[in-house]
Amino acid sequence: MQPAFESLSFKEREILGGFFGVYGHKEQTLAEIGEAFQIKENSARKAKNRALDKLRKRCAEGELGRWPSVHAAIREFQRECAVERGDLGRYTVPNYCEEIE
């Protein structure tokens, strides 16, 4: 994920890094980010969403793009194991792909 993050522009990295508090950035509100870039909070929100879309696209095109098919295979294997154990009723698997689909 970090290589995709590093491929974003400086402003995009600062906005996402600041909003989520990742990769050495202090977590900030959109209002604080907007103030730092001298833009309104709503503009900061739009810039964050555009940067997230770009990050999702870059992740889907790279190594992380394989994750949904790998995740599906893992889920199927786990389901089969649960059936063999007879505990399918207690079987749940979180959907880790929601963020990148």
Biopython code that builds the backbone (N, CA, C, O; Angstrom):
import numpy as np
from Bio.PDB.StructureBuilder import StructureBuilder

atoms = [
    (1, "MET", "N", (0.822, -1.193, 0.000)),
    (1, "MET", "CA", (0.000, 0.000, 0.000)),
    (1, "MET", "C", (0.868, 1.259, 0.000)),
    (1, "MET", "O", (0.526, 2.249, -0.648)),
    (2, "GLN", "N", (1.981, 1.225, 0.719)),
    (2, "GLN", "CA", (2.808, 2.419, 0.806)),
    (2, "GLN", "C", (3.349, 2.861, -0.554)),
    (2, "GLN", "O", (3.377, 4.064, -0.817)),
    (3, "PRO", "N", (3.786, 1.937, -1.444)),
    (3, "PRO", "CA", (4.243, 2.412, -2.754)),
    (3, "PRO", "C", (3.151, 3.170, -3.517)),
    (3, "PRO", "O", (3.439, 4.171, -4.174)),
    (4, "ALA", "N", (1.915, 2.706, -3.436)),
    (4, "ALA", "CA", (0.812, 3.407, -4.095)),
    (4, "ALA", "C", (0.604, 4.773, -3.447)),
    (4, "ALA", "O", (0.349, 5.760, -4.137)),
    (5, "PHE", "N", (0.714, 4.827, -2.120)),
    (5, "PHE", "CA", (0.578, 6.094, -1.392)),
    (5, "PHE", "C", (1.683, 7.056, -1.812)),
    (5, "PHE", "O", (1.428, 8.238, -2.042)),
    (6, "GLU", "N", (2.896, 6.557, -1.910)),
    (6, "GLU", "CA", (4.039, 7.399, -2.275)),
    (6, "GLU", "C", (3.938, 7.914, -3.704)),
    (6, "GLU", "O", (4.562, 8.922, -4.036)),
    (7, "SER", "N", (3.167, 7.246, -4.555)),
    (7, "SER", "CA", (3.025, 7.677, -5.943)),
    (7, "SER", "C", (2.059, 8.853, -6.090)),
    (7, "SER", "O", (1.982, 9.457, -7.160)),
    (8, "LEU", "N", (1.320, 9.185, -5.028)),
    (8, "LEU", "CA", (0.413, 10.327, -5.070)),
    (8, "LEU", "C", (1.209, 11.630, -5.028)),
    (8, "LEU", "O", (2.386, 11.636, -4.668)),
    (9, "SER", "N", (0.566, 12.721, -5.396)),
    (9, "SER", "CA", (1.224, 14.028, -5.335)),
    (9, "SER", "C", (1.464, 14.410, -3.874)),
    (9, "SER", "O", (0.883, 13.819, -2.963)),
    (10, "PHE", "N", (2.320, 15.394, -3.666)),
    (10, "PHE", "CA", (2.619, 15.865, -2.311)),
    (10, "PHE", "C", (1.334, 16.252, -1.576)),
    (10, "PHE", "O", (1.111, 15.843, -0.437)),
    (11, "LYS", "N", (0.496, 17.044, -2.244)),
    (11, "LYS", "CA", (-0.741, 17.513, -1.612)),
    (11, "LYS", "C", (-1.661, 16.340, -1.267)),
    (11, "LYS", "O", (-2.246, 16.298, -0.184)),
    (12, "GLU", "N", (-1.782, 15.389, -2.196)),
    (12, "GLU", "CA", (-2.632, 14.227, -1.939)),
    (12, "GLU", "C", (-2.101, 13.411, -0.759)),
    (12, "GLU", "O", (-2.879, 12.954, 0.078)),
    (13, "ARG", "N", (-0.794, 13.229, -0.690)),
    (13, "ARG", "CA", (-0.203, 12.499, 0.445)),
    (13, "ARG", "C", (-0.435, 13.240, 1.751)),
    (13, "ARG", "O", (-0.746, 12.623, 2.769)),
    (14, "GLU", "N", (-0.288, 14.546, 1.727)),
    (14, "GLU", "CA", (-0.499, 15.334, 2.943)),
    (14, "GLU", "C", (-1.951, 15.270, 3.406)),
    (14, "GLU", "O", (-2.227, 15.167, 4.601)),
    (15, "ILE", "N", (-2.866, 15.331, 2.459)),
    (15, "ILE", "CA", (-4.297, 15.297, 2.810)),
    (15, "ILE", "C", (-4.679, 13.926, 3.354)),
    (15, "ILE", "O", (-5.261, 13.835, 4.435)),
    (16, "LEU", "N", (-4.359, 12.854, 2.621)),
    (16, "LEU", "CA", (-4.716, 11.509, 3.100)),
    (16, "LEU", "C", (-3.935, 11.130, 4.353)),
    (16, "LEU", "O", (-4.496, 10.595, 5.309)),
    (17, "GLY", "N", (-2.644, 11.411, 4.337)),
    (17, "GLY", "CA", (-1.823, 11.094, 5.506)),
    (17, "GLY", "C", (-2.326, 11.809, 6.747)),
    (17, "GLY", "O", (-2.401, 11.227, 7.828)),
    (18, "GLY", "N", (-2.672, 13.085, 6.577)),
    (18, "GLY", "CA", (-3.178, 13.860, 7.704)),
    (18, "GLY", "C", (-4.553, 13.402, 8.152)),
    (18, "GLY", "O", (-4.816, 13.322, 9.351)),
    (19, "PHE", "N", (-5.425, 13.104, 7.218)),
    (19, "PHE", "CA", (-6.780, 12.690, 7.590)),
    (19, "PHE", "C", (-6.772, 11.356, 8.333)),
    (19, "PHE", "O", (-7.462, 11.197, 9.340)),
    (20, "PHE", "N", (-5.982, 10.389, 7.829)),
    (20, "PHE", "CA", (-5.952, 9.063, 8.439)),
    (20, "PHE", "C", (-4.853, 8.905, 9.488)),
    (20, "PHE", "O", (-4.836, 7.913, 10.217)),
    (21, "GLY", "N", (-3.945, 9.862, 9.572)),
    (21, "GLY", "CA", (-2.862, 9.784, 10.552)),
    (21, "GLY", "C", (-1.900, 8.639, 10.259)),
    (21, "GLY", "O", (-1.526, 7.892, 11.164)),
    (22, "VAL", "N", (-1.501, 8.498, 8.997)),
    (22, "VAL", "CA", (-0.624, 7.394, 8.596)),
    (22, "VAL", "C", (0.684, 7.914, 8.011)),
    (22, "VAL", "O", (0.803, 9.080, 7.633)),
    (23, "TYR", "N", (1.666, 7.004, 7.948)),
    (23, "TYR", "CA", (2.967, 7.275, 7.328)),
    (23, "TYR", "C", (3.607, 8.551, 7.868)),
    (23, "TYR", "O", (4.078, 9.401, 7.111)),
    (24, "GLY", "N", (3.613, 8.660, 9.176)),
    (24, "GLY", "CA", (4.293, 9.769, 9.833)),
    (24, "GLY", "C", (3.502, 11.062, 9.916)),
    (24, "GLY", "O", (4.037, 12.070, 10.379)),
    (25, "HIS", "N", (2.272, 11.071, 9.492)),
    (25, "HIS", "CA", (1.438, 12.265, 9.556)),
    (25, "HIS", "C", (0.603, 12.250, 10.833)),
    (25, "HIS", "O", (0.135, 11.201, 11.276)),
    (26, "LYS", "N", (0.430, 13.413, 11.404)),
    (26, "LYS", "CA", (-0.441, 13.568, 12.571)),
    (26, "LYS", "C", (-1.891, 13.598, 12.083)),
    (26, "LYS", "O", (-2.204, 14.288, 11.113)),
    (27, "GLU", "N", (-2.768, 12.861, 12.744)),
    (27, "GLU", "CA", (-4.181, 12.832, 12.357)),
    (27, "GLU", "C", (-4.795, 14.215, 12.536)),
    (27, "GLU", "O", (-4.625, 14.859, 13.571)),
    (28, "GLN", "N", (-5.519, 14.659, 11.497)),
    (28, "GLN", "CA", (-6.134, 15.981, 11.508)),
    (28, "GLN", "C", (-7.568, 15.889, 10.994)),
    (28, "GLN", "O", (-7.944, 14.942, 10.304)),
    (29, "THR", "N", (-8.345, 16.890, 11.346)),
    (29, "THR", "CA", (-9.700, 16.982, 10.808)),
    (29, "THR", "C", (-9.626, 17.616, 9.418)),
    (29, "THR", "O", (-8.602, 18.188, 9.043)),
    (30, "LEU", "N", (-10.700, 17.512, 8.671)),
    (30, "LEU", "CA", (-10.742, 18.156, 7.362)),
    (30, "LEU", "C", (-10.649, 19.674, 7.482)),
    (30, "LEU", "O", (-10.092, 20.340, 6.610)),
    (31, "ALA", "N", (-11.191, 20.210, 8.557)),
    (31, "ALA", "CA", (-11.091, 21.656, 8.786)),
    (31, "ALA", "C", (-9.631, 22.063, 8.974)),
    (31, "ALA", "O", (-9.191, 23.072, 8.423)),
    (32, "GLU", "N", (-8.884, 21.285, 9.746)),
    (32, "GLU", "CA", (-7.460, 21.580, 9.964)),
    (32, "GLU", "C", (-6.653, 21.443, 8.671)),
    (32, "GLU", "O", (-5.768, 22.250, 8.387)),
    (33, "ILE", "N", (-6.971, 20.420, 7.905)),
    (33, "ILE", "CA", (-6.287, 20.221, 6.627)),
    (33, "ILE", "C", (-6.597, 21.377, 5.685)),
    (33, "ILE", "O", (-5.706, 21.902, 5.018)),
    (34, "GLY", "N", (-7.863, 21.767, 5.636)),
    (34, "GLY", "CA", (-8.261, 22.894, 4.804)),
    (34, "GLY", "C", (-7.533, 24.167, 5.187)),
    (34, "GLY", "O", (-7.093, 24.926, 4.324)),
    (35, "GLU", "N", (-7.409, 24.396, 6.482)),
    (35, "GLU", "CA", (-6.704, 25.583, 6.965)),
    (35, "GLU", "C", (-5.235, 25.556, 6.539)),
    (35, "GLU", "O", (-4.684, 26.583, 6.146)),
    (36, "ALA", "N", (-4.607, 24.391, 6.615)),
    (36, "ALA", "CA", (-3.198, 24.270, 6.246)),
    (36, "ALA", "C", (-2.982, 24.562, 4.760)),
    (36, "ALA", "O", (-1.955, 25.122, 4.380)),
    (37, "PHE", "N", (-3.946, 24.184, 3.925)),
    (37, "PHE", "CA", (-3.828, 24.405, 2.478)),
    (37, "PHE", "C", (-4.594, 25.640, 2.012)),
    (37, "PHE", "O", (-4.680, 25.908, 0.813)),
    (38, "GLN", "N", (-5.147, 26.385, 2.957)),
    (38, "GLN", "CA", (-5.914, 27.595, 2.683)),
    (38, "GLN", "C", (-7.071, 27.325, 1.727)),
    (38, "GLN", "O", (-7.285, 28.043, 0.750)),
    (39, "ILE", "N", (-7.809, 26.264, 2.045)),
    (39, "ILE", "CA", (-9.016, 25.917, 1.303)),
    (39, "ILE", "C", (-10.124, 25.651, 2.309)),
    (39, "ILE", "O", (-9.864, 25.445, 3.494)),
    (40, "LYS", "N", (-11.354, 25.657, 1.831)),
    (40, "LYS", "CA", (-12.486, 25.386, 2.722)),
    (40, "LYS", "C", (-12.546, 23.904, 3.060)),
    (40, "LYS", "O", (-11.992, 23.068, 2.347)),
    (41, "GLU", "N", (-13.224, 23.593, 4.154)),
    (41, "GLU", "CA", (-13.357, 22.212, 4.604)),
    (41, "GLU", "C", (-13.977, 21.332, 3.522)),
    (41, "GLU", "O", (-13.540, 20.199, 3.320)),
    (42, "ASN", "N", (-14.989, 21.843, 2.829)),
    (42, "ASN", "CA", (-15.635, 21.069, 1.776)),
    (42, "ASN", "C", (-14.653, 20.768, 0.634)),
    (42, "ASN", "O", (-14.686, 19.679, 0.062)),
    (43, "SER", "N", (-13.793, 21.715, 0.306)),
    (43, "SER", "CA", (-12.783, 21.490, -0.731)),
    (43, "SER", "C", (-11.773, 20.449, -0.272)),
    (43, "SER", "O", (-11.304, 19.640, -1.073)),
    (44, "ALA", "N", (-11.439, 20.465, 1.005)),
    (44, "ALA", "CA", (-10.531, 19.457, 1.557)),
    (44, "ALA", "C", (-11.171, 18.073, 1.472)),
    (44, "ALA", "O", (-10.489, 17.090, 1.182)),
    (45, "ARG", "N", (-12.474, 17.995, 1.724)),
    (45, "ARG", "CA", (-13.203, 16.726, 1.636)),
    (45, "ARG", "C", (-13.177, 16.199, 0.196)),
    (45, "ARG", "O", (-12.928, 15.016, -0.037)),
    (46, "LYS", "N", (-13.435, 17.085, -0.756)),
    (46, "LYS", "CA", (-13.411, 16.684, -2.161)),
    (46, "LYS", "C", (-12.022, 16.229, -2.582)),
    (46, "LYS", "O", (-11.883, 15.241, -3.302)),
    (47, "ALA", "N", (-10.996, 16.942, -2.137)),
    (47, "ALA", "CA", (-9.616, 16.564, -2.465)),
    (47, "ALA", "C", (-9.271, 15.215, -1.843)),
    (47, "ALA", "O", (-8.583, 14.403, -2.462)),
    (48, "LYS", "N", (-9.746, 14.973, -0.619)),
    (48, "LYS", "CA", (-9.510, 13.683, 0.045)),
    (48, "LYS", "C", (-10.176, 12.562, -0.742)),
    (48, "LYS", "O", (-9.573, 11.510, -0.953)),
    (49, "ASN", "N", (-11.408, 12.777, -1.173)),
    (49, "ASN", "CA", (-12.127, 11.749, -1.923)),
    (49, "ASN", "C", (-11.470, 11.466, -3.270)),
    (49, "ASN", "O", (-11.385, 10.311, -3.688)),
    (50, "ARG", "N", (-11.004, 12.516, -3.952)),
    (50, "ARG", "CA", (-10.305, 12.317, -5.228)),
    (50, "ARG", "C", (-9.011, 11.538, -5.012)),
    (50, "ARG", "O", (-8.689, 10.639, -5.790)),
    (51, "ALA", "N", (-8.273, 11.878, -3.965)),
    (51, "ALA", "CA", (-7.022, 11.176, -3.671)),
    (51, "ALA", "C", (-7.289, 9.716, -3.302)),
    (51, "ALA", "O", (-6.530, 8.832, -3.698)),
    (52, "LEU", "N", (-8.361, 9.455, -2.548)),
    (52, "LEU", "CA", (-8.727, 8.077, -2.207)),
    (52, "LEU", "C", (-9.085, 7.279, -3.450)),
    (52, "LEU", "O", (-8.699, 6.117, -3.579)),
    (53, "ASP", "N", (-9.825, 7.902, -4.370)),
    (53, "ASP", "CA", (-10.176, 7.222, -5.623)),
    (53, "ASP", "C", (-8.920, 6.875, -6.408)),
    (53, "ASP", "O", (-8.803, 5.776, -6.952)),
    (54, "LYS", "N", (-7.982, 7.812, -6.466)),
    (54, "LYS", "CA", (-6.733, 7.575, -7.186)),
    (54, "LYS", "C", (-5.938, 6.454, -6.509)),
    (54, "LYS", "O", (-5.360, 5.603, -7.185)),
    (55, "LEU", "N", (-5.912, 6.456, -5.180)),
    (55, "LEU", "CA", (-5.196, 5.422, -4.437)),
    (55, "LEU", "C", (-5.832, 4.051, -4.654)),
    (55, "LEU", "O", (-5.124, 3.063, -4.851)),
    (56, "ARG", "N", (-7.159, 3.985, -4.618)),
    (56, "ARG", "CA", (-7.857, 2.713, -4.872)),
    (56, "ARG", "C", (-7.538, 2.184, -6.266)),
    (56, "ARG", "O", (-7.290, 0.992, -6.450)),
    (57, "LYS", "N", (-7.549, 3.093, -7.248)),
    (57, "LYS", "CA", (-7.262, 2.689, -8.618)),
    (57, "LYS", "C", (-5.838, 2.152, -8.733)),
    (57, "LYS", "O", (-5.616, 1.119, -9.365)),
    (58, "ARG", "N", (-4.880, 2.838, -8.134)),
    (58, "ARG", "CA", (-3.489, 2.391, -8.199)),
    (58, "ARG", "C", (-3.307, 1.059, -7.486)),
    (58, "ARG", "O", (-2.532, 0.216, -7.939)),
    (59, "CYS", "N", (-4.002, 0.861, -6.390)),
    (59, "CYS", "CA", (-3.915, -0.418, -5.675)),
    (59, "CYS", "C", (-4.528, -1.533, -6.502)),
    (59, "CYS", "O", (-3.996, -2.642, -6.544)),
    (60, "ALA", "N", (-5.638, -1.248, -7.157)),
    (60, "ALA", "CA", (-6.302, -2.265, -7.969)),
    (60, "ALA", "C", (-5.459, -2.650, -9.177)),
    (60, "ALA", "O", (-5.509, -3.796, -9.625)),
    (61, "GLU", "N", (-4.687, -1.713, -9.705)),
    (61, "GLU", "CA", (-3.845, -1.990, -10.862)),
    (61, "GLU", "C", (-2.557, -2.716, -10.484)),
    (61, "GLU", "O", (-1.941, -3.369, -11.326)),
    (62, "GLY", "N", (-2.150, -2.605, -9.225)),
    (62, "GLY", "CA", (-0.894, -3.206, -8.787)),
    (62, "GLY", "C", (-1.102, -4.535, -8.086)),
    (62, "GLY", "O", (-2.061, -5.256, -8.360)),
    (63, "GLU", "N", (-0.198, -4.844, -7.188)),
    (63, "GLU", "CA", (-0.229, -6.111, -6.457)),
    (63, "GLU", "C", (-1.530, -6.307, -5.690)),
    (63, "GLU", "O", (-2.041, -7.425, -5.618)),
    (64, "LEU", "N", (-2.066, -5.248, -5.121)),
    (64, "LEU", "CA", (-3.296, -5.390, -4.338)),
    (64, "LEU", "C", (-4.492, -5.717, -5.221)),
    (64, "LEU", "O", (-5.528, -6.157, -4.721)),
    (65, "GLY", "N", (-4.362, -5.508, -6.532)),
    (65, "GLY", "CA", (-5.452, -5.826, -7.443)),
    (65, "GLY", "C", (-5.770, -7.303, -7.461)),
    (65, "GLY", "O", (-6.873, -7.699, -7.838)),
    (66, "ARG", "N", (-4.825, -8.115, -7.063)),
    (66, "ARG", "CA", (-5.051, -9.559, -7.004)),
    (66, "ARG", "C", (-5.795, -9.972, -5.742)),
    (66, "ARG", "O", (-6.293, -11.094, -5.658)),
    (67, "TRP", "N", (-5.876, -9.099, -4.783)),
    (67, "TRP", "CA", (-6.425, -9.453, -3.482)),
    (67, "TRP", "C", (-7.853, -9.980, -3.538)),
    (67, "TRP", "O", (-8.128, -10.970, -2.860)),
    (68, "PRO", "N", (-8.787, -9.395, -4.294)),
    (68, "PRO", "CA", (-10.154, -9.931, -4.280)),
    (68, "PRO", "C", (-10.227, -11.403, -4.680)),
    (68, "PRO", "O", (-10.976, -12.163, -4.066)),
    (69, "SER", "N", (-9.468, -11.823, -5.697)),
    (69, "SER", "CA", (-9.520, -13.232, -6.102)),
    (69, "SER", "C", (-8.840, -14.123, -5.070)),
    (69, "SER", "O", (-9.296, -15.238, -4.818)),
    (70, "VAL", "N", (-7.759, -13.644, -4.475)),
    (70, "VAL", "CA", (-7.089, -14.403, -3.418)),
    (70, "VAL", "C", (-8.024, -14.518, -2.212)),
    (70, "VAL", "O", (-8.158, -15.589, -1.621)),
    (71, "HIS", "N", (-8.656, -13.424, -1.860)),
    (71, "HIS", "CA", (-9.578, -13.409, -0.716)),
    (71, "HIS", "C", (-10.736, -14.375, -0.946)),
    (71, "HIS", "O", (-11.143, -15.078, -0.021)),
    (72, "ALA", "N", (-11.270, -14.421, -2.163)),
    (72, "ALA", "CA", (-12.373, -15.330, -2.474)),
    (72, "ALA", "C", (-11.939, -16.788, -2.316)),
    (72, "ALA", "O", (-12.697, -17.615, -1.809)),
    (73, "ALA", "N", (-10.718, -17.097, -2.753)),
    (73, "ALA", "CA", (-10.213, -18.467, -2.610)),
    (73, "ALA", "C", (-10.040, -18.827, -1.134)),
    (73, "ALA", "O", (-10.360, -19.942, -0.724)),
    (74, "ILE", "N", (-9.538, -17.889, -0.342)),
    (74, "ILE", "CA", (-9.376, -18.131, 1.098)),
    (74, "ILE", "C", (-10.736, -18.347, 1.753)),
    (74, "ILE", "O", (-10.896, -19.261, 2.562)),
    (75, "ARG", "N", (-11.705, -17.521, 1.414)),
    (75, "ARG", "CA", (-13.052, -17.668, 1.986)),
    (75, "ARG", "C", (-13.653, -19.028, 1.645)),
    (75, "ARG", "O", (-14.267, -19.670, 2.497)),
    (76, "GLU", "N", (-13.477, -19.467, 0.399)),
    (76, "GLU", "CA", (-14.012, -20.761, -0.014)),
    (76, "GLU", "C", (-13.348, -21.891, 0.769)),
    (76, "GLU", "O", (-14.021, -22.818, 1.219)),
    (77, "PHE", "N", (-12.040, -21.814, 0.930)),
    (77, "PHE", "CA", (-11.312, -22.827, 1.692)),
    (77, "PHE", "C", (-11.797, -22.843, 3.147)),
    (77, "PHE", "O", (-12.031, -23.912, 3.711)),
    (78, "GLN", "N", (-11.946, -21.677, 3.746)),
    (78, "GLN", "CA", (-12.414, -21.602, 5.131)),
    (78, "GLN", "C", (-13.829, -22.160, 5.259)),
    (78, "GLN", "O", (-14.141, -22.832, 6.241)),
    (79, "ARG", "N", (-14.682, -21.887, 4.279)),
    (79, "ARG", "CA", (-16.050, -22.410, 4.307)),
    (79, "ARG", "C", (-16.036, -23.930, 4.237)),
    (79, "ARG", "O", (-16.760, -24.601, 4.973)),
    (80, "GLU", "N", (-15.200, -24.473, 3.339)),
    (80, "GLU", "CA", (-15.103, -25.931, 3.220)),
    (80, "GLU", "C", (-14.623, -26.560, 4.522)),
    (80, "GLU", "O", (-15.126, -27.606, 4.931)),
    (81, "CYS", "N", (-13.664, -25.933, 5.167)),
    (81, "CYS", "CA", (-13.172, -26.448, 6.455)),
    (81, "CYS", "C", (-14.267, -26.395, 7.510)),
    (81, "CYS", "O", (-14.401, -27.318, 8.314)),
    (82, "ALA", "N", (-15.050, -25.321, 7.511)),
    (82, "ALA", "CA", (-16.138, -25.196, 8.477)),
    (82, "ALA", "C", (-17.188, -26.273, 8.239)),
    (82, "ALA", "O", (-17.734, -26.819, 9.197)),
    (83, "VAL", "N", (-17.480, -26.589, 6.983)),
    (83, "VAL", "CA", (-18.442, -27.638, 6.656)),
    (83, "VAL", "C", (-17.918, -28.982, 7.165)),
    (83, "VAL", "O", (-18.668, -29.759, 7.755)),
    (84, "GLU", "N", (-16.646, -29.251, 6.940)),
    (84, "GLU", "CA", (-16.048, -30.515, 7.413)),
    (84, "GLU", "C", (-16.122, -30.629, 8.930)),
    (84, "GLU", "O", (-16.348, -31.716, 9.463)),
    (85, "ARG", "N", (-15.935, -29.524, 9.618)),
    (85, "ARG", "CA", (-15.985, -29.543, 11.087)),
    (85, "ARG", "C", (-17.412, -29.546, 11.607)),
    (85, "ARG", "O", (-17.649, -29.829, 12.781)),
    (86, "GLY", "N", (-18.364, -29.230, 10.735)),
    (86, "GLY", "CA", (-19.766, -29.201, 11.150)),
    (86, "GLY", "C", (-20.146, -27.939, 11.897)),
    (86, "GLY", "O", (-21.154, -27.930, 12.603)),
    (87, "ASP", "N", (-19.378, -26.881, 11.767)),
    (87, "ASP", "CA", (-19.690, -25.643, 12.487)),
    (87, "ASP", "C", (-19.967, -24.485, 11.542)),
    (87, "ASP", "O", (-19.583, -23.349, 11.820)),
    (88, "LEU", "N", (-20.629, -24.766, 10.427)),
    (88, "LEU", "CA", (-20.935, -23.739, 9.444)),
    (88, "LEU", "C", (-21.821, -22.640, 10.025)),
    (88, "LEU", "O", (-21.740, -21.490, 9.591)),
    (89, "GLY", "N", (-22.651, -22.973, 10.986)),
    (89, "GLY", "CA", (-23.520, -21.974, 11.604)),
    (89, "GLY", "C", (-22.750, -20.879, 12.316)),
    (89, "GLY", "O", (-23.230, -19.750, 12.419)),
    (90, "ARG", "N", (-21.560, -21.197, 12.809)),
    (90, "ARG", "CA", (-20.744, -20.191, 13.499)),
    (90, "ARG", "C", (-19.736, -19.549, 12.558)),
    (90, "ARG", "O", (-18.948, -18.702, 12.979)),
    (91, "TYR", "N", (-19.752, -19.939, 11.304)),
    (91, "TYR", "CA", (-18.754, -19.487, 10.340)),
    (91, "TYR", "C", (-19.100, -18.114, 9.776)),
    (91, "TYR", "O", (-20.158, -17.933, 9.172)),
    (92, "THR", "N", (-18.226, -17.167, 9.971)),
    (92, "THR", "CA", (-18.340, -15.851, 9.342)),
    (92, "THR", "C", (-16.948, -15.401, 8.945)),
    (92, "THR", "O", (-15.978, -15.661, 9.656)),
    (93, "VAL", "N", (-16.852, -14.734, 7.820)),
    (93, "VAL", "CA", (-15.576, -14.195, 7.370)),
    (93, "VAL", "C", (-15.785, -12.731, 7.037)),
    (93, "VAL", "O", (-16.681, -12.395, 6.262)),
    (94, "PRO", "N", (-14.974, -11.857, 7.608)),
    (94, "PRO", "CA", (-15.120, -10.436, 7.274)),
    (94, "PRO", "C", (-14.758, -10.198, 5.821)),
    (94, "PRO", "O", (-13.919, -10.903, 5.259)),
    (95, "ASN", "N", (-15.382, -9.215, 5.219)),
    (95, "ASN", "CA", (-15.096, -8.887, 3.821)),
    (95, "ASN", "C", (-14.005, -7.816, 3.786)),
    (95, "ASN", "O", (-14.285, -6.625, 3.922)),
    (96, "TYR", "N", (-12.770, -8.253, 3.602)),
    (96, "TYR", "CA", (-11.638, -7.335, 3.572)),
    (96, "TYR", "C", (-11.570, -6.559, 2.273)),
    (96, "TYR", "O", (-10.796, -5.609, 2.167)),
    (97, "CYS", "N", (-12.357, -6.938, 1.288)),
    (97, "CYS", "CA", (-12.279, -6.319, -0.031)),
    (97, "CYS", "C", (-13.176, -5.098, -0.164)),
    (97, "CYS", "O", (-13.102, -4.407, -1.180)),
    (98, "GLU", "N", (-14.008, -4.808, 0.806)),
    (98, "GLU", "CA", (-14.960, -3.721, 0.678)),
    (98, "GLU", "C", (-14.283, -2.405, 0.309)),
    (98, "GLU", "O", (-14.815, -1.649, -0.504)),
    (99, "GLU", "N", (-13.135, -2.123, 0.884)),
    (99, "GLU", "CA", (-12.470, -0.864, 0.654)),
    (99, "GLU", "C", (-11.876, -0.739, -0.728)),
    (99, "GLU", "O", (-11.730, 0.374, -1.233)),
    (100, "ILE", "N", (-11.523, -1.864, -1.365)),
    (100, "ILE", "CA", (-10.849, -1.755, -2.660)),
    (100, "ILE", "C", (-11.718, -2.174, -3.819)),
    (100, "ILE", "O", (-11.284, -2.088, -4.968)),
    (101, "GLU", "N", (-12.930, -2.625, -3.560)),
    (101, "GLU", "CA", (-13.824, -3.038, -4.664)),
    (101, "GLU", "C", (-14.503, -1.829, -5.238)),
    (101, "GLU", "O", (-15.294, -1.952, -6.173)),
]
sb = StructureBuilder()
sb.init_structure("model")
sb.init_model(0)
sb.init_chain("A")
sb.init_seg("    ")
for serial, (resi, resn, name, xyz) in enumerate(atoms, 1):
    if name == "N":
        sb.init_residue(resn, " ", resi, " ")
    sb.init_atom(name, np.array(xyz, "f"), 0.0, 1.0, " ", f" {name:<3s}", serial, name[0])
structure = sb.get_structure()
